[in-house]
Amino acid sequence: MIGIAKDKRMINDLTQVHTTRRWFWWVAYWVSQIGSPPLTGTITALMIGFILSTPPAWRWTIFYIVLTILVPCAYIVWLVQVGKVVDFHLPTRAQRIRPLILSFVTALVTWLVMFQVEAPRLLQMLSTVNLVQMGLFLIITLRWKISLHCTAATILAELAFALFGTGAVLLTMSVPLIAWSRVHLERHTVAQTVAGILLGIGILTPALFMYQ
């Protein structure tokens, strides 16, 4: 009887551990989905559009989102459908190269148009940040896998803090949460998430000083 009771307790403990792990996995999964680079990048652009709040600024914002976010996303979706990549988040480093090349090209075109036609200065800054970001992502990814999630989330959080001050604290807190989700899902190592955060800070901080 004592042995049976011990076995039951062990089964209950294992079941509880499994349930807890599954719950953490689902939390990490949805944090990763909500904090994906296309979504955080779109929110960053919309935030600037909201700050400027003029019809021309909104047109530029939509132009930026379509060319730098929707076009690369459509390409990745197509790659998933034809079986050339595993999933939308591109977990394999080698499979990130072609989407990053396209993202760099669309970022370059957006940057050139923004400066040729004199778009609002904040959007020019964002297009510059995005161009540098895509270029560095492409170069780094040739040799190493870095967390795009963490870089995009860091840029959003830092820019929001620069524009809104302490009102953006929750966004700042989202950065380590997104980093945790990527590590928990085994999509990145701790070093890769930290590198992503530092890259975001390193790109946006000088841009904020240059475009003041």
C-alpha positions in Angstrom: 0.0 0.0 0.0 2.8 2.4 0.9 4.5 1.6 -2.5 1.3 2.3 -4.4 0.8 5.6 -2.6 4.4 6.6 -3.5 3.8 5.7 -7.1 0.6 7.8 -7.2 2.4 10.8 -5.7 5.2 10.4 -8.3 2.7 10.3 -11.2 0.9 13.3 -9.8 4.2 15.2 -9.5 5.2 14.3 -13.1 1.8 15.3 -14.4 2.1 18.7 -12.6 5.6 19.2 -14.0 4.4 18.4 -17.5 1.4 20.7 -17.2 3.7 23.5 -15.9 6.1 23.1 -18.7 3.4 23.0 -21.3 1.9 26.2 -19.9 5.3 27.9 -20.0 5.7 26.8 -23.6 2.4 28.3 -24.7 3.2 31.6 -22.9 6.6 31.7 -24.7 4.9 30.8 -28.0 2.4 33.6 -27.9 4.9 36.1 -26.6 7.1 35.2 -29.5 4.2 35.6 -31.9 3.1 38.9 -30.6 6.7 40.2 -30.4 7.6 39.1 -33.9 9.6 41.6 -36.0 6.9 42.3 -38.5 4.4 43.2 -35.7 6.9 45.3 -33.7 8.2 47.0 -36.8 4.6 47.9 -37.9 3.8 49.2 -34.4 7.0 51.3 -34.5 6.0 52.9 -37.9 2.4 53.4 -36.7 3.7 55.1 -33.5 5.6 57.6 -35.6 2.5 58.1 -37.8 0.5 58.8 -34.7 3.0 61.3 -33.4 3.1 63.2 -36.7 -0.7 62.9 -37.3 -0.9 64.5 -40.7 -2.3 63.0 -44.0 1.1 63.2 -45.7 2.8 61.5 -42.7 0.2 58.7 -42.7 0.8 58.1 -46.4 4.5 57.9 -45.9 3.9 55.5 -42.9 1.7 53.2 -45.1 4.4 53.3 -47.8 7.0 52.3 -45.3 4.9 49.5 -43.9 4.0 48.1 -47.3 7.5 48.1 -48.8 9.7 47.2 -45.8 7.3 44.8 -43.9 4.5 43.5 -46.0 6.6 42.7 -49.2 9.2 40.7 -47.3 6.5 39.0 -45.2 4.6 37.9 -48.4 7.9 36.5 -49.8 8.5 34.5 -46.6 4.9 33.2 -46.7 5.5 32.0 -50.3 8.7 30.3 -49.2 6.8 28.4 -46.5 4.1 27.4 -48.9 6.6 26.0 -51.5 8.5 24.2 -48.7 11.7 26.2 -49.0 11.7 27.3 -45.3 10.5 25.5 -42.2 8.2 28.2 -40.9 7.5 31.9 -40.9 10.0 32.7 -38.1 12.9 31.2 -40.1 14.5 29.1 -37.3 17.3 27.9 -39.6 20.1 30.4 -40.2 20.8 29.5 -43.8 17.1 29.9 -44.6 17.2 33.6 -43.5 19.6 34.7 -46.1 17.3 35.2 -49.1 14.5 36.9 -47.1 17.2 39.2 -45.5 18.5 40.1 -49.0 15.0 41.1 -50.1 14.5 43.0 -46.8 17.7 44.9 -47.4 16.7 45.8 -51.0 13.3 47.0 -49.9 14.9 49.0 -47.0 17.3 50.6 -49.5 14.5 51.6 -51.9 12.4 53.0 -49.1 15.4 55.0 -47.7 16.2 56.4 -51.2 12.6 57.5 -51.8 12.2 59.0 -48.3 15.2 61.2 -48.8 14.6 62.1 -52.4 11.0 63.3 -51.8 11.8 64.7 -48.3 9.6 62.6 -46.1 9.0 63.7 -42.5 12.3 63.6 -40.5 11.1 60.9 -38.0 10.2 58.6 -40.9 13.6 59.3 -42.5 15.2 58.3 -39.3 13.2 55.1 -39.1 14.1 54.2 -42.8 17.8 54.8 -42.0 17.6 52.7 -38.9 15.8 49.9 -40.8 18.4 50.1 -43.6 21.3 49.7 -41.2 19.5 47.0 -39.3 18.8 44.9 -42.4 22.4 45.4 -43.6 23.9 44.3 -40.3 21.4 41.4 -40.0 22.4 40.1 -43.4 26.2 40.3 -42.7 25.9 38.7 -39.2 23.5 36.0 -40.4 26.1 34.8 -43.0 28.2 33.5 -40.0 25.9 33.5 -36.9 22.3 33.5 -35.9 21.2 36.6 -34.1 17.7 37.4 -32.6 15.7 39.6 -34.9 12.9 39.5 -32.4 15.1 41.1 -29.7 16.5 43.8 -32.0 13.1 44.9 -33.3 11.6 44.9 -29.8 14.5 46.9 -28.4 14.2 49.5 -31.2 10.4 49.8 -30.5 10.9 50.1 -26.8 13.8 52.6 -26.9 12.0 54.8 -29.5 8.8 54.7 -27.5 10.7 55.7 -24.4 12.4 58.6 -26.3 9.0 59.9 -27.5 6.7 59.2 -24.5 9.1 58.9 -21.5 8.0 56.7 -18.6 4.7 56.0 -20.4 6.6 53.4 -22.4 7.9 51.4 -19.4 5.7 48.4 -20.3 7.2 48.2 -23.8 10.7 48.3 -22.2 9.7 45.4 -19.9 8.6 43.4 -23.0 12.2 43.2 -24.3 13.5 40.7 -21.7 10.2 38.8 -21.9 10.6 38.4 -25.7 14.2 37.3 -25.1 13.1 34.7 -22.6 10.5 33.4 -25.0 13.0 32.9 -27.8 15.4 31.0 -25.5 12.6 29.0 -23.9 11.4 27.9 -27.4 15.0 27.0 -28.2 15.0 29.3 -31.2 18.0 31.2 -29.8 20.7 31.1 -27.2 21.0 33.7 -24.4 24.0 35.1 -26.2 22.0 35.5 -29.4 19.2 37.4 -27.7 21.6 39.6 -25.8 23.4 40.4 -29.0 20.1 41.3 -30.6 19.2 43.7 -27.8 22.7 45.4 -27.9 22.4 45.7 -31.7 19.0 47.4 -31.4 20.5 49.9 -28.9 23.6 50.4 -31.0 21.6 51.2 -34.1 18.9 53.5 -32.6 20.8 55.5 -30.0 23.1 57.3 -32.5 20.1 57.8 -34.8 18.2 59.6 -32.1 21.1 62.0 -31.6 21.6 62.5 -35.4 17.9 63.3 -36.0 17.2 65.5 -33.1 
